[in-house]
Amino acid sequence: MRTVLANATPAQRAGVLSVLFVIAYVAMGLPAVVAGWATARTGNLTAVAYGFGAAVLALALMAWRVSASSSSDAELRVLE
């Protein structure tokens, strides 16, 4: 939050924080709604859990890959 609010003027801070919180709530709530819908639709909680586990694993690997590449780029810039 500190990084986001540093670029906002005092008059914009409330709006910036409200957008940040809406994005956070949607990011946490939407997967739960989708999981509930998929479980109700298929009736197979185990398959939905494995599917969501696979999605979380894929997203974590993508984040790790991006983080690793950006940190190596930063190290290269420091060494130059």
Secondary structure, 3 states (H helix, E strand, C coil): CHHHHHCCCCCCHHHHHHHHHHHHHHHHHHHHHHHHHHHHHHCCHHHHHHHHHHHHHHHHHHHHHHHHHHHHHHHHHHHC
